[in-house]
Amino acid sequence: MRARVMLSSVTKDDLPIGDVGKLKGFWHDGETLIERVSNKDRSLKPNSRVDFTFVRGEIQRHLESKYGFEVYNFQNTPSDSASPEAVTIRETRRSHLVIGIFGSRVGWKVPDQDPLTPTFREWRTALASPLKFKVFVLKSSLDLKKPPEIEKLLDEIISYKKGLIYQEFVDAVGLFTNVEDAVRDYVNKSVVRYAYDYAARQPTDETERWLLLPYRARVLEMNSALEGVAETLGVNEKVLTLGSVSQPVDWHCVPDNFSIPESKKFAAYVFDDEGDVSSSDIPAKLHIVAAFGGITDPQIRRHLGNVEAAEVYVDSWGFYATVRASGIQCLYLPRCVNSAVMESKLSGAISWLNEHAGNIRDLAIRRRQILELSSSTASVVDKARKSRS
């Protein structure tokens, strides 16, 4: 299956073309780009302007011709009977890489209750998997006044370390260069990850041994492997360092698919011992559940105990889920059939957590406050009961 890239643009700007000579050697047919410009202006100068329709089409041509990607461009693709906003969100989730381009002139709105344009809805969806999301911003366009809802979304994008999700450009050549760098980075990471995961998933003595063990013995083996892997990845005494944040964690293993009651029971009560911390200064735990078999979104929601309020984010390594009202947080690592797979998935999860360290910390503190309040209320009720008796 070919990698799928989504072009998601929120701009109608004309752009300066820039120094076309800089494209030589890496841009597909960069030497003949001037000939492809719609006005056929052979005297094209760096400050000459090209319309964005050409720029977007040139990016699509490059990705398809040089890399063989399947490129989804909403503006050029006939939609099915679904609404435009439903189509674009669906395509965002399907795509392996989302390339967003933002300029000074935004697009049209859908006449419903959501104030964002279809493209900004794509970006809101893409932020659930930020490692596959790249935004390129026309310099100074973020300084322009925008509706509050768009400002909020852009602030969320900008809050990520500059260069990780978004970069600025001043002309078409700069944009092409940034896109090429982002795609190369994606390809390199994908190849490395695929090679490692493929090797990890091959049957090993460890996998065969785990398969032959009864559930209880398999859980013990998995727990021991997960503890060793976590320590290798920097989890010391069940504390994970995320930037400047020290986050307590706890791990649990499920010896089969999450759908099997006899298997799922090993993680059925992971949230029940959260109140057993003496210091109120310690944030509540982030739970890590490694399953030998598969896990689905509905199973995760039921496990958290609040199907409607649970928020579930999916990535290549597994799932992160939370109920914000209660502060409960949990990582789910499916199909951990040996310690090598565990290491690959947990490493990917930790990278994701590092990008969300602030939110993880805030929820952990909220959870601790809720647990303390519950404990205090229970103590008052218990004293009142005893006094009556």
N, C-alpha and C positions, 0 to 999 in steps of 0.2 A: 504494500500500500504506500502510495506517495505521501510525503509530508504535506500537510495542508496549512496554508498561510492565509490569514485574513487581512486585507487592506481596509483600514477603518479611518476615514479622513473627515475632519471637521474644519474645513476651510474652503474658501472659494478664491483665495488670493492668487494674483499673478506673482511670480517669483523672479528675481534676478537669476540669470542662468549660471553665473559664476565662471570660473576658469575651467573650461571643458578639458583642457590638457591634463588636468589632475586625474581624470577618469581612465586615462590610458593604462592598460595592463590589468585592470580588475573589473571594469564595467563591461557588460556584454555589448560588443560592437561599439565601444566608446568612441573609437576613431571616426565613426560615421554618424554620431549623435546629431551634429549640426544639420545633416541632411534630413534627419527625421523630424526636426522642428517644423511645426505646422506651417509657419510662414516662409519656409525655405530660404531664410535670410543667410546667405553665405558670409555676410560681413558681421556675423553675430559677435558682439562684444560681451565681456563679463557682466556689464550692467544692463544688457538687453534683457527684456522680460519675456517669460513664457507662461502660458496659462496652465492652471493646475490640472486640467483634464489631461494635457500632454504629460505632465510630471507623473501623475498617478499611473497612466498607461505605460510610461517608460519603466517604472518600478515593477509593474506586473510583468512586462516583457522580460526584464532582467531575471526575475525570480523563476519564471517558467523556463527560459532558455538556458540560463547558466546552471541552475540547480535542479531543474526538473520538478519544481514544486507545483502542486495544485493550488492556484491562487483564487480566493473568493473575494470578489470586489462587488459589493452590493449595488453600486451605481451602474455597473455594466452587466449584471446578472438578472435575468427574468426571475421573478419570485413565483412561488406556487400560490395556492389559494389562501395561505396564512397571511396575517397582517405583517406589515414591514417590520414592526418592532419585534414580533415573535420570531420572524425569520432571522433577523440579525443576531438576536440573543442565542438562538439555537446554533447558528454558525459559529459564534464566538466560542461556545462550549466545545464544538467539534474540532476547532482548529488547534494545531500544535503550536502555532506562533501567531500572535496578534500584533500587527504594526499599526499604531495610531499616529496620525499626523494632525497637528493643531495649528491653526492660523488665526488671523484677526477677525475673519468673517465666518460665523458659524452657520449650521444648516437649519433645516426646517423642523418644526415641532409636530408631534402627533396630537390630535385633539382629544386627549383623554385626561385622566387625573394625574398622570405622571408628567412633571414639568420638563423633563429632559428630552432632548431630541433622540431619535433612534440610535445615532452613533454614540452619544454619551451613555445610553443604556448599555450598549455593547461594552464600553469601557468600565462601567460599574460592574458588569458581569466578569470581565477579564481580570479585575482586581482580586477576585477570589483565587486566582492562580497567577500571582504577579511575576513568577519566574518566566512565564511565557509571554509577557506583556511588555512591549516597548513603545514609548511615545516620543515623537520628535516634534519639537515646538519651534515655530518661527520666532526668532529673537524679538523680544519686547511685546509679543502678542499677549503674554500672560498679564501684562500691566494694564491692559484695557479693562474697563468696567464691564462686568458680565452679570447675568441674573444670579441670585444667591445660590440656587441649587447647583448651577454649573461651577460657581466659585468653590463650593464645598467639595465637589468631586475632584476638581483640579488641585485643591489643597491636599486632598488625600493622596493624589498621585505624587505631588511634589514633596510630600513628607518622607518619601523614600529617598535614600541617599542618591544624590545627583549622579547620573551615569548608570545607575542600576536599572531604573525604569524609564527615565526621560532624559533627553538631551536636546540642546538647542541647535538650530541651523540658521544661516543667514541667506542662503541661496540654494538653487536646485542641486548644484554639484555637492554642496555640504550635506544636503539631505540624502543624496545618493550614497555618499561616503558613509554616513551614519547607518543607513539601512544595510549596506554591505557588511560593516563591522558587526552589527547585531546578528545578521544571518550567519556569519562565520562563527560567532560565539555560540549560537544555537546549534549549528551543525557539529562543532567540536564537542560540546557537552553531550549532545545526543549520541554521538558515536562512542564516546567514552562510557557513558551510562549504559548504552545498549550492550557493548562488549562485556562490561562487568556483570550486568544483570543476566545476560545470556549464559555466561560461564557459571554464575552463582546458581542458576536454576537447573543446571544439569544434575542428574542423579549423582549423589555422592554417598560415601559410606555413612555419613552422618544422616542424610535424608532417609536412607534405607533403614538405619537403626531406629530412627524416630518413628517411621511407619510401622515397624514391628512391635513397638512398645504399647502397652495399655495406656489409656488416657492419663491416669495419675502419674505414671512414670514418665510419660512424654512431656507433661507439664513441668516436671522437675528438671528434665534435660533442657527444655526450652528456656525456663527461667534462668538456669545457670548460664546458658549461652547468651541470653539477652543482657544479663548483668555484666558479663565479660565484654560484650560488644559496646555497651553503654560506657563502661570505664575507658575503653580504647578511644571513644569519641569525646571524652572529657567530662563524663558524668561521675563526679566523686561523691561518695556517701549519699547518693540519691539527690544530688543538687546539680542542676544544669546551669551553666553560665551562659547567658544570652547577652552579649555586649557587657553592659555594666549591671545587668540584672541577674540575681541569683534566684533561680526558680526551683523549688522542691519538686521532685517527681516521684512517681511510684510506678512499678511495672507489673503486668499481669499477663498470663499466657492462656490461650484457648487452644486445645489440642486438635481441633477439627474445624469444620465450617461453623459459623456463628448461628446457623439455622438449626443446628442439632442441639436439643435441650441438654443432653448429657455432657456436651462440650461447652455450651454457653454458660453453664452454671459456674464454671471456674472464674468467670468475670462478672457474675451476677450482682455481687455486693461490693464492687470496688469503691463506691462512694460512701460506704457506711462507717468507715473508720477515720474519716477526715477530721473529726473533732478531737482526736487523740494527740493534740499538740499542745504542750504546756505554755509556750510563749505566743502571745498575741501579735508579736512583731513578725512572725514567720508567715509568709503568704501561704494560701492553701495549695494543695498539690495539683500538678498537671499529671494526669494518669496516662500511661502508655500501655496499650493492649496489643500484643502480638498474637496473631491467629495463624495456626497451621493451614487453615483453609480460607475460604472467601468470606467477605463481609459486604453487606449492601447498605445503601442509604436508609431505607426503612428500618432495618435491624438496628442501626446506630441510633436512630431517633427513639425507638422503643427502649433501647438500653439506657439512654439518658433520662427516660421517664417523662418526657414532654414532647410528644410528636410534633405538635404545631409550633412550639416556640424554639425548638432546636435549630441551630444553624450548622450546616454540614458543608465543609469545603473539601474538594477532591483534588488530588495531585497524583503524579506518577508513583509516589511512594506510598500513598494510602489516603487517609482521611484525617482531618481535624474537625472536631465538633464541640459546640458549646451551647449552653443555655444562658444567655446573658443575664436574665433576671436573677438567677441563682448563682452565677459565677462558675458553674461546673464546666470543666474542660477535659477533653480526652483526645489522645492520638490513637488511631487505629492503623495497624500495619498488617495487611492481609497477606496470605500465602507465604508465610515465613517458614519455608520447608527446610532450611538449614541456617547456620550462623552467618554464612556469607550473604544470604538474602537479607537477613536481619540487619546486618551492618549497612548494606546498600540502602535499605529503606529508612533506617533510623538516621543515617547520615543526611539523606534528602530531607527528612522531616526536620532535623535540627537546622538545616540551612533555611528552610521555610520559617521556622520559629524565630530565627535571628532577625528576619525582616519584619516580624510582628511582635518583637519583644515588649514594646510598650503596652500594647493591647493585652498581651498574655499576662503581664504584671498587674495591670489594672483589674482584670477579671479575677486573678488570684487573691488580690487584696479584698475585693468585694466578697468573694466566697468566704474568706476568713472572717470578715465582719458579720456576715449572715450566720455563720456557724457559732460565733461568740454570742450573738443575740439569741439564737435558738437555745444554746446551752444555758444562758442566763434565765431565759423564760422558763425552761424546764426546771431549773433549780428553785425558782420562786414557787412554781406550782407544786413541786415536791414538798417544800417546806410547809406550804399551806395545807396540803393533804395530811401531813404528819401532825400538825397542830390541831386539826379537827379530830384526829383519832386519839 
